[in-house]
């Protein structure tokens, strides 16, 4: 199973993806570091965006950003219920 035996390949060819049959031993660590980095960047951008969010008109119905937007937390804007 698995598509056959590995065939000989030239050793002098360089590849940014690691070359033939690459399986780095630290792939779990690399994946965890990249995931943590993406999470940190997402958190920073999210916080900056929530801080700068400004609505000129109150929404007609509840929206998700009401949970974190400053205008709704301070009571400056409210959704009018019927």
N, CA, C and O atoms as CSV, one atom per row, in Angstrom:
chain,resi,resn,atom,element,x,y,z
A,1,UNK,N,N,0.837,-1.171,0.000
A,1,UNK,CA,C,0.000,0.000,0.000
A,1,UNK,C,C,0.889,1.243,0.000
A,1,UNK,O,O,2.024,1.206,0.475
A,2,UNK,N,N,0.378,2.308,-0.521
A,2,UNK,CA,C,1.100,3.557,-0.457
A,2,UNK,C,C,1.697,4.017,-1.767
A,2,UNK,O,O,2.415,5.017,-1.780
A,3,UNK,N,N,1.437,3.341,-2.863
A,3,UNK,CA,C,1.872,3.861,-4.157
A,3,UNK,C,C,3.210,3.357,-4.635
A,3,UNK,O,O,3.727,3.884,-5.620
A,4,UNK,N,N,3.786,2.390,-4.011
A,4,UNK,CA,C,5.025,1.823,-4.510
A,4,UNK,C,C,6.250,2.263,-3.725
A,4,UNK,O,O,6.169,3.059,-2.789
A,5,UNK,N,N,7.379,1.721,-4.136
A,5,UNK,CA,C,8.638,2.014,-3.455
A,5,UNK,C,C,9.140,3.399,-3.838
A,5,UNK,O,O,8.744,3.963,-4.857
A,6,UNK,N,N,10.004,3.921,-3.015
A,6,UNK,CA,C,10.615,5.212,-3.315
A,6,UNK,C,C,11.689,5.011,-4.368
A,6,UNK,O,O,12.502,4.091,-4.284
A,7,UNK,N,N,11.676,5.881,-5.353
A,7,UNK,CA,C,12.628,5.781,-6.443
A,7,UNK,C,C,13.812,6.707,-6.175
A,7,UNK,O,O,13.684,7.644,-5.388
A,8,UNK,N,N,14.950,6.471,-6.804
A,8,UNK,CA,C,16.106,7.344,-6.593
A,8,UNK,C,C,15.840,8.747,-7.142
A,8,UNK,O,O,15.205,8.913,-8.183
A,9,UNK,N,N,16.330,9.731,-6.430
A,9,UNK,CA,C,16.123,11.111,-6.845
A,9,UNK,C,C,17.432,11.872,-6.721
A,9,UNK,O,O,18.296,11.491,-5.931
A,10,UNK,N,N,17.591,12.953,-7.498
A,10,UNK,CA,C,18.837,13.714,-7.437
A,10,UNK,C,C,18.978,14.448,-6.106
A,10,UNK,O,O,18.045,15.120,-5.667
A,11,UNK,N,N,20.113,14.327,-5.476
A,11,UNK,CA,C,20.352,14.953,-4.168
A,11,UNK,C,C,20.699,16.432,-4.277
A,11,UNK,O,O,20.607,17.147,-3.278
A,12,UNK,N,N,21.090,16.913,-5.439
A,12,UNK,CA,C,21.526,18.302,-5.573
A,12,UNK,C,C,20.368,19.265,-5.844
A,12,UNK,O,O,20.593,20.473,-5.918
A,13,UNK,N,N,19.155,18.775,-5.991
A,13,UNK,CA,C,18.005,19.634,-6.242
A,13,UNK,C,C,17.490,20.167,-4.904
A,13,UNK,O,O,17.260,19.404,-3.967
A,14,UNK,N,N,17.314,21.487,-4.831
A,14,UNK,CA,C,16.804,22.112,-3.611
A,14,UNK,C,C,15.355,22.502,-3.824
A,14,UNK,O,O,14.991,22.951,-4.911
A,15,UNK,N,N,14.530,22.341,-2.816
A,15,UNK,CA,C,13.129,22.695,-2.920
A,15,UNK,C,C,12.708,23.425,-1.649
A,15,UNK,O,O,13.034,22.970,-0.552
A,16,UNK,N,N,11.987,24.554,-1.766
A,16,UNK,CA,C,11.563,25.270,-0.567
A,16,UNK,C,C,10.572,24.466,0.274
A,16,UNK,O,O,10.427,24.725,1.469
A,17,UNK,N,N,9.898,23.505,-0.330
A,17,UNK,CA,C,8.937,22.705,0.431
A,17,UNK,C,C,9.582,21.513,1.113
A,17,UNK,O,O,8.900,20.777,1.826
A,18,UNK,N,N,10.848,21.308,0.920
A,18,UNK,CA,C,11.542,20.238,1.623
A,18,UNK,C,C,12.016,19.113,0.742
A,18,UNK,O,O,12.747,18.239,1.208
A,19,UNK,N,N,11.630,19.104,-0.505
A,19,UNK,CA,C,12.123,18.086,-1.412
A,19,UNK,C,C,11.249,16.836,-1.419
A,19,UNK,O,O,10.086,16.867,-1.016
A,20,UNK,N,N,11.830,15.750,-1.879
A,20,UNK,CA,C,11.092,14.506,-2.010
A,20,UNK,C,C,10.854,13.877,-0.651
A,20,UNK,O,O,11.746,13.848,0.197
A,21,UNK,N,N,9.670,13.384,-0.452
A,21,UNK,CA,C,9.275,12.600,0.729
A,21,UNK,C,C,9.684,13.252,2.039
A,21,UNK,O,O,10.222,12.605,2.937
A,22,UNK,N,N,9.422,14.517,2.123
A,22,UNK,CA,C,9.794,15.204,3.355
A,22,UNK,C,C,8.800,14.885,4.457
A,22,UNK,O,O,7.593,14.826,4.219
A,23,UNK,N,N,9.294,14.688,5.621
A,23,UNK,CA,C,8.474,14.491,6.798
A,23,UNK,C,C,9.300,14.980,7.980
A,23,UNK,O,O,9.926,14.187,8.683
A,24,UNK,N,N,9.294,16.302,8.195
A,24,UNK,CA,C,10.119,16.819,9.274
A,24,UNK,C,C,9.673,16.263,10.617
A,24,UNK,O,O,8.482,16.071,10.863
A,25,UNK,N,N,10.636,16.013,11.471
A,25,UNK,CA,C,10.325,15.431,12.777
A,25,UNK,C,C,9.621,16.423,13.687
A,25,UNK,O,O,8.948,16.017,14.634
A,26,UNK,N,N,9.760,17.697,13.422
A,26,UNK,CA,C,9.150,18.707,14.286
A,26,UNK,C,C,7.937,19.365,13.638
A,26,UNK,O,O,7.682,20.546,13.877
A,27,UNK,N,N,7.185,18.628,12.824
A,27,UNK,CA,C,6.035,19.225,12.140
A,27,UNK,C,C,4.954,19.643,13.128
A,27,UNK,O,O,4.254,20.626,12.888
A,28,UNK,N,N,4.806,18.924,14.224
A,28,UNK,CA,C,3.777,19.277,15.213
A,28,UNK,C,C,4.140,20.604,15.875
A,28,UNK,O,O,3.277,21.461,16.065
A,29,UNK,N,N,5.399,20.771,16.220
A,29,UNK,CA,C,5.849,22.023,16.827
A,29,UNK,C,C,5.707,23.182,15.849
A,29,UNK,O,O,5.249,24.260,16.227
A,30,UNK,N,N,6.092,22.969,14.605
A,30,UNK,CA,C,5.957,24.024,13.594
A,30,UNK,C,C,4.491,24.427,13.406
A,30,UNK,O,O,4.177,25.612,13.298
A,31,UNK,N,N,3.610,23.449,13.367
A,31,UNK,CA,C,2.180,23.731,13.209
A,31,UNK,C,C,1.650,24.486,14.418
A,31,UNK,O,O,0.869,25.425,14.264
A,32,UNK,N,N,2.058,24.092,15.617
A,32,UNK,CA,C,1.605,24.772,16.835
A,32,UNK,C,C,2.090,26.217,16.874
A,32,UNK,O,O,1.342,27.111,17.268
A,33,UNK,N,N,3.324,26.450,16.474
A,33,UNK,CA,C,3.871,27.806,16.464
A,33,UNK,C,C,3.125,28.676,15.454
A,33,UNK,O,O,2.780,29.819,15.755
A,34,UNK,N,N,2.875,28.145,14.266
A,34,UNK,CA,C,2.135,28.915,13.249
A,34,UNK,C,C,0.706,29.186,13.692
A,34,UNK,O,O,0.188,30.279,13.463
A,35,UNK,N,N,0.064,28.216,14.319
A,35,UNK,CA,C,-1.304,28.406,14.798
A,35,UNK,C,C,-1.346,29.452,15.906
A,35,UNK,O,O,-2.232,30.306,15.920
A,36,UNK,N,N,-0.398,29.388,16.829
A,36,UNK,CA,C,-0.342,30.379,17.907
A,36,UNK,C,C,-0.065,31.774,17.354
A,36,UNK,O,O,-0.661,32.750,17.809
A,37,UNK,N,N,0.827,31.872,16.387
A,37,UNK,CA,C,1.110,33.167,15.764
A,37,UNK,C,C,-0.111,33.741,15.060
A,37,UNK,O,O,-0.394,34.933,15.172
A,38,UNK,N,N,-0.833,32.893,14.336
A,38,UNK,CA,C,-2.052,33.355,13.660
A,38,UNK,C,C,-3.100,33.793,14.674
A,38,UNK,O,O,-3.812,34.771,14.446
A,39,UNK,N,N,-3.201,33.077,15.792
A,39,UNK,CA,C,-4.168,33.441,16.835
A,39,UNK,C,C,-3.815,34.784,17.471
A,39,UNK,O,O,-4.704,35.595,17.735
A,40,UNK,N,N,-2.542,35.023,17.717
A,40,UNK,CA,C,-2.110,36.286,18.318
A,40,UNK,C,C,-2.386,37.452,17.366
A,40,UNK,O,O,-2.895,38.491,17.787
A,41,UNK,N,N,-2.057,37.284,16.105
A,41,UNK,CA,C,-2.306,38.339,15.124
A,41,UNK,C,C,-3.805,38.602,14.993
A,41,UNK,O,O,-4.227,39.755,14.914
A,42,UNK,N,N,-4.613,37.535,14.969
A,42,UNK,CA,C,-6.065,37.696,14.893
A,42,UNK,C,C,-6.594,38.445,16.100
A,42,UNK,O,O,-7.450,39.319,15.960
A,43,UNK,N,N,-6.095,38.116,17.290
A,43,UNK,CA,C,-6.540,38.790,18.512
A,43,UNK,C,C,-6.197,40.289,18.474
A,43,UNK,O,O,-7.023,41.126,18.838
A,44,UNK,N,N,-4.993,40.617,18.038
A,44,UNK,CA,C,-4.565,42.018,17.983
A,44,UNK,C,C,-5.419,42.794,16.987
A,44,UNK,O,O,-5.872,43.898,17.288
A,45,UNK,N,N,-5.640,42.230,15.814
A,45,UNK,CA,C,-6.457,42.907,14.799
A,45,UNK,C,C,-7.904,43.027,15.288
A,45,UNK,O,O,-8.546,44.054,15.069
A,46,UNK,N,N,-8.415,41.995,15.943
A,46,UNK,CA,C,-9.774,42.020,16.476
A,46,UNK,C,C,-9.934,43.143,17.511
A,46,UNK,O,O,-10.910,43.893,17.470
A,47,UNK,N,N,-8.984,43.254,18.426
A,47,UNK,CA,C,-9.060,44.278,19.452
A,47,UNK,C,C,-8.976,45.680,18.844
A,47,UNK,O,O,-9.714,46.578,19.250
A,48,UNK,N,N,-8.103,45.865,17.897
A,48,UNK,CA,C,-7.965,47.157,17.238
A,48,UNK,C,C,-9.252,47.517,16.494
A,48,UNK,O,O,-9.722,48.653,16.559
A,49,UNK,N,N,-9.807,46.542,15.795
A,49,UNK,CA,C,-11.035,46.777,15.045
A,49,UNK,C,C,-12.195,47.101,15.980
A,49,UNK,O,O,-12.987,47.995,15.683
A,50,UNK,N,N,-12.312,46.398,17.097
A,50,UNK,CA,C,-13.395,46.654,18.049
A,50,UNK,C,C,-13.246,48.030,18.685
A,50,UNK,O,O,-14.237,48.700,18.976
A,51,UNK,N,N,-12.015,48.439,18.897
A,51,UNK,CA,C,-11.767,49.759,19.481
A,51,UNK,C,C,-12.151,50.878,18.516
A,51,UNK,O,O,-12.661,51.916,18.937
A,52,UNK,N,N,-11.910,50.671,17.240
A,52,UNK,CA,C,-12.172,51.703,16.241
A,52,UNK,C,C,-13.580,51.637,15.644
A,52,UNK,O,O,-13.962,52.526,14.884
A,53,UNK,N,N,-14.349,50.610,15.970
A,53,UNK,CA,C,-15.682,50.454,15.392
A,53,UNK,C,C,-16.590,51.592,15.834
A,53,UNK,O,O,-16.638,51.941,17.014
A,54,UNK,N,N,-17.304,52.160,14.884
A,54,UNK,CA,C,-18.207,53.263,15.195
A,54,UNK,C,C,-19.417,53.153,14.288
A,54,UNK,O,O,-19.280,53.086,13.066
A,55,UNK,N,N,-20.577,53.133,14.867
A,55,UNK,CA,C,-21.821,53.059,14.097
A,55,UNK,C,C,-22.523,54.398,14.177
A,55,UNK,O,O,-22.685,54.959,15.261
A,56,UNK,N,N,-22.938,54.907,13.037
A,56,UNK,CA,C,-23.639,56.183,12.987
A,56,UNK,C,C,-25.139,56.010,13.189
A,56,UNK,O,O,-25.819,56.918,13.666
A,57,UNK,N,N,-25.645,54.843,12.825
A,57,UNK,CA,C,-27.058,54.519,13.010
A,57,UNK,C,C,-27.170,53.273,13.867
A,57,UNK,O,O,-26.410,52.320,13.693
A,58,UNK,N,N,-28.104,53.282,14.779
A,58,UNK,CA,C,-28.327,52.094,15.602
A,58,UNK,C,C,-28.892,50.975,14.735
A,58,UNK,O,O,-29.713,51.234,13.855
A,59,UNK,N,N,-28.469,49.743,14.969
A,59,UNK,CA,C,-29.000,48.638,14.173
A,59,UNK,C,C,-30.477,48.401,14.487
A,59,UNK,O,O,-30.952,48.700,15.583
A,60,UNK,N,N,-31.170,47.875,13.531
A,60,UNK,CA,C,-32.603,47.607,13.687
A,60,UNK,C,C,-32.824,46.383,14.569
A,60,UNK,O,O,-33.770,46.349,15.356
A,61,UNK,N,N,-31.973,45.399,14.446
A,61,UNK,CA,C,-32.076,44.179,15.247
A,61,UNK,C,C,-30.714,43.900,15.875
A,61,UNK,O,O,-29.712,44.470,15.443
A,62,UNK,N,N,-30.658,43.047,16.871
A,62,UNK,CA,C,-29.361,42.738,17.506
A,62,UNK,C,C,-28.364,42.149,16.508
A,62,UNK,O,O,-28.720,41.332,15.658
A,63,UNK,N,N,-27.121,42.579,16.631
A,63,UNK,CA,C,-26.057,42.090,15.759
A,63,UNK,C,C,-24.915,41.588,16.638
A,63,UNK,O,O,-24.793,42.017,17.786
A,64,UNK,N,N,-24.068,40.679,16.120
A,64,UNK,CA,C,-23.000,40.108,16.936
A,64,UNK,C,C,-22.026,41.134,17.518
A,64,UNK,O,O,-21.560,40.959,18.644
A,65,UNK,N,N,-21.710,42.191,16.784
A,65,UNK,CA,C,-20.710,43.128,17.290
A,65,UNK,C,C,-21.211,43.942,18.479
A,65,UNK,O,O,-20.446,44.701,19.075
A,66,UNK,N,N,-22.471,43.794,18.825
A,66,UNK,CA,C,-22.982,44.488,20.007
A,66,UNK,C,C,-22.342,43.943,21.286
A,66,UNK,O,O,-22.336,44.618,22.315
A,67,UNK,N,N,-21.811,42.740,21.221
A,67,UNK,CA,C,-21.182,42.130,22.401
A,67,UNK,C,C,-19.856,42.787,22.757
A,67,UNK,O,O,-19.460,42.786,23.923
A,68,UNK,N,N,-19.156,43.355,21.754
A,68,UNK,CA,C,-17.834,43.892,22.038
A,68,UNK,C,C,-17.649,45.356,21.633
A,68,UNK,O,O,-16.632,45.949,21.991
A,69,UNK,N,N,-18.569,45.950,20.919
A,69,UNK,CA,C,-18.418,47.340,20.485
A,69,UNK,C,C,-18.603,48.295,21.660
A,69,UNK,O,O,-19.496,48.120,22.489
A,70,UNK,N,N,-17.761,49.286,21.711
A,70,UNK,CA,C,-17.751,50.245,22.822
A,70,UNK,C,C,-19.061,51.019,22.926
A,70,UNK,O,O,-19.534,51.284,24.031
A,71,UNK,N,N,-19.648,51.381,21.798
A,71,UNK,CA,C,-20.880,52.163,21.824
A,71,UNK,C,C,-22.021,51.429,22.531
A,71,UNK,O,O,-22.839,52.054,23.206
A,72,UNK,N,N,-22.073,50.129,22.381
A,72,UNK,CA,C,-23.140,49.361,23.005
A,72,UNK,C,C,-22.842,49.074,24.473
A,72,UNK,O,O,-23.758,49.006,25.292
A,73,UNK,N,N,-21.575,48.906,24.801
A,73,UNK,CA,C,-21.201,48.652,26.199
A,73,UNK,C,C,-21.467,49.865,27.077
A,73,UNK,O,O,-21.899,49.721,28.221
A,74,UNK,N,N,-21.212,51.057,26.550
A,74,UNK,CA,C,-21.419,52.277,27.343
A,74,UNK,C,C,-22.868,52.739,27.306
A,74,UNK,O,O,-23.238,53.646,28.051
A,75,UNK,N,N,-23.695,52.142,26.461
A,75,UNK,CA,C,-25.096,52.516,26.380
A,75,UNK,C,C,-25.364,53.677,25.453
A,75,UNK,O,O,-26.467,54.224,25.444
A,76,UNK,N,N,-24.374,54.060,24.675
A,76,UNK,CA,C,-24.543,55.172,23.747
A,76,UNK,C,C,-25.547,54.835,22.650
A,76,UNK,O,O,-26.337,55.685,22.240
A,77,UNK,N,N,-25.512,53.585,22.175
A,77,UNK,CA,C,-26.468,53.107,21.178
A,77,UNK,C,C,-27.219,51.916,21.743
A,77,UNK,O,O,-26.641,51.092,22.453
A,78,UNK,N,N,-28.498,51.822,21.435
A,78,UNK,CA,C,-29.303,50.693,21.866
A,78,UNK,C,C,-30.216,50.269,20.726
A,78,UNK,O,O,-30.572,51.070,19.862
A,79,UNK,N,N,-30.584,49.006,20.742
A,79,UNK,CA,C,-31.526,48.497,19.763
A,79,UNK,C,C,-32.923,48.720,20.330
A,79,UNK,O,O,-33.227,48.329,21.457
A,80,UNK,N,N,-33.750,49.347,19.531
A,80,UNK,CA,C,-35.117,49.608,19.964
A,80,UNK,C,C,-35.958,48.369,19.743
A,80,UNK,O,O,-36.118,47.920,18.608
A,81,UNK,N,N,-36.499,47.810,20.819
A,81,UNK,CA,C,-37.346,46.628,20.686
A,81,UNK,C,C,-38.807,47.074,20.632
A,81,UNK,O,O,-39.194,48.087,21.214
A,82,UNK,N,N,-39.602,46.282,19.913
A,82,UNK,CA,C,-41.024,46.625,19.752
A,82,UNK,C,C,-41.841,46.301,20.974
A,82,UNK,O,O,-43.050,46.533,20.988
